Amino acid sequence: MGRVNTEVGEQLRRCRRRRGLTLEEAAAKIGKSKSTLSKYEKGEIALDLETLYALAELYRVHVEQLLPRPETAEDENSPAPAFFAGLKQFYGYLFDGRDNSIIRCVFDVQAESEPGRRRVMLYMNYRDGDYRDCENTYYGYMEHYDAVTTLTLTNAETPMEKASCQVLAPYLDAERKWALWTGLSSRPMMPIAAKMLLTKKPLTADGALAKELKISKEDLRVLKLYNMLAVT
């Protein structure tokens, strides 16, 4: 069994179980036999494109969520700014005051779609275990400009929900960067803006990190001064 077939199969099994479907139920919905779907999940046979898209639609995920992570994300002809250079994965953290928890995120950087524009998958609010088993998945693009990197994302399960992440001065290298996350909350339904910390390596989700992620007195002072939530 090849690496690609095995990784795709594992993700198929994970998505099916998240939807609460048995092998028989999922196979019937896409017009395949239980044994064929089982072989897909075990990586014993390769998926054809038509079946791949049918399963993505059934499991309500973006098709790239079913594909393996890229081996490389860097293009010599279109290098990324210093913070993102050579990264095929980075991490994001938000503090959720609704339940006083830290939302952990993983960004998978995919292939370049055109110069300066890379595809990105975001896995938001994952627990222990595989980060792809998460509350929300987004797909979209990361674009680099002189002074800012912008991520424009769409919720894979609810395409009406859009999100954006703005990162200032990506050409300055560092282990971590503050960013502004804007999007639509579903609990309750409302537009939001929040501080997001981006890092090259995963962090421990503890009290010290939560304190950093919370809106500080200085954040409030700047907000009152400019009537804007500014993240630097």
N, C-alpha and C positions, 0 to 999 in steps of 0.2 A: 504494500500500500504506500502511495506517495504522500508527502507532507501535505500537499494541497487537499487531496481527497480526505485525509484524516481530519484536518482542521475544519474543513467545510462540514464534514459529517458530525463532528462534535458540536458545532454551532447550530446545525439543524436540530439535533436532539435537544439542545438547551432551549431553543426557541419554541419547539413543539411542547415541551413540558411546561414552559411558562404560560402557554395558552391553554393548558389543561387538556390536551388532546392525546388520545392513545394512537399507537401506530395505525391501527385499523381505521380510526376516524380520519386522521390526516391523509392517509393513502386514498381513501374513498373520495375525499373532497378534491383531489387533484387527478383522479382517474388512474391511479397506480395500485399495484398490489402491495399488501403488507410486507411481503418478503423483499420487494424491490426497494421500498422506502427504508427498510431495515439495512439493506446493503449500502444505500446512500449514507446513512448515519454511521455505519461502521467504516466507511471509507473504502469499501470493497469495489465499488464501481463509481465512475465519474458521472457527475450531473450534466445533463444537456441544458442549454440556456433556457429553453422553454419551461422546463421543470423548475429550474432555479428561480425564475421570476414568479412562477405559480406558487412556489413555497413561500417566497418573500411576501407575496400578497396575502396568502393564507395566514401567515404568522404576524402580519402587519408590521413588518420591518423593512428598512431600506435594503436593497439587494446587496450593497457593499458590506452590510453588517454580517452577511453570511460568508463573505470571502475571507481568506487568511490575511493577516497583517503583512504589509509590504516588507521585503527584505531591505530596501533602502528608500530614502525619501529625498535624497539630494541630487540635484542636477547641476553638473559642472558648468553648463551654459547659462544657468540662471540661479546663482547662489542665493541662499536665504540670508537675511540680516543676522548679525552676530548671535543674538539670543537663540534664534531658531536654527542656526546653521548645523547641519548634520543630524538634527533631531527627527526621528520617525515616531516619537511618542513624547508627550509632556503631560503635566498634571495641573489640575485646577481645584481651588478650594473656595467655598462660599459658606457663610454662616446663615443658618435658617432660624430666625427668631420665632417662628411659629411653633417649633418643638425644641428649640435650643439645641440644635444639632449641626454638625459640620457636614456639608454636602461635598463628597469627594467625586472628582471627575477625572477621566482619562481622555486625552485627545490622541487619536491615531492619525498621523499624517500620511496621506495616500500619494499617488503619483501626481505629477504636474499635468494639469489639463491644458495650460497655455503658459507662456512665459510670465513668471511672477505670480501665478495663481495655482494653488495646490488644493486637491480635494482633502477633506477632513471628515472624520467620524468622531463624534463626541459621545461618550458614555457617562451619563450623569447620575449621581447618587447610587453608587454601587456599594455593596456590603462586602464582607469578607468572602474570599473565593475569587472566581473569575470576574473581572471587572465588566465584562460584557453582559453579565446578568445584573442589570441595573434598572432603575425606575424609569428613566427616559433616555432615548437615543436620538441624536441629531446628526444630520449630514449637511454638508455644504462646502464652502471654500474659504481658504485663507489667502489674503492678498497683502503684499508688502508694498509700502510706499516709503518715501524718504523719512517721514517723522512718525509713522504709525503703521501697525499691522492690524488689519481688520478681519474678523471671522464672521461670516454671514451664514446662519444655520437655520435648518428647518426640522421640526420635530418629525421623526420617521413615522410615528403612529398617528399624529394629528397634524397634517401638513399645513393647516391654517395657522398653527403656532410658529412664529418666527422668533429668532433670537440673534443678538449681535454681541461681539466681544471686541473691545478696542484696547490695543496695547501701545502705550506711548514709548517712543525712542527704542525700538527693537534693535537698532544698530549698536547700542551699548550692551556689551556682554555682561551677564550676571547669572547667578544661580536661580534668581527669582525675579518676577516682574509683577507689579500691580496692574490690574486691568479693570475696565468697567463692563459689567455684564448687564444687558438690558433684554427684556423679553416679556412673556406673558405667563403669569402664574395661574395655575388651575385650581388652587386651593387657598384662598378664594380666587375667583376669576378677576384678575386685574393686571394692568401693566406694572412692571417693576424695574428698578435699577439697583444694582448691588456691587459692592467691592468683590473682586475675584483675585486671588493670588495664584499666579502661574509659576510653576517650578519645573526644573529639569529632572529632579528626582522626587520620589514620593516622600511625603511628610507624615509624621505621627499625628493623628487627629486627637489632640489632647487639649487641656485647658489653656495652655500657652498659645496654641494656634488659634483657638476660638477667640481669645482676647484680641489678637491681631486682626482677626477678620471682622470683628464687631465695629460698627460705626463709632468713632472716637469723638471726644470733645473737640478736637481740632477739625475733624470732618464736619461736625455741626457748625463750628465757627465759620468755616469756608462756605458751607451751604447757605448760612444766613447772609453772608457777605455778598455772594454772587447769585443767590437764589437758584443754585445748581448743585447737584451732587457731583463733586469733582474728585477724581482718584489720581493721585500722583505717587 
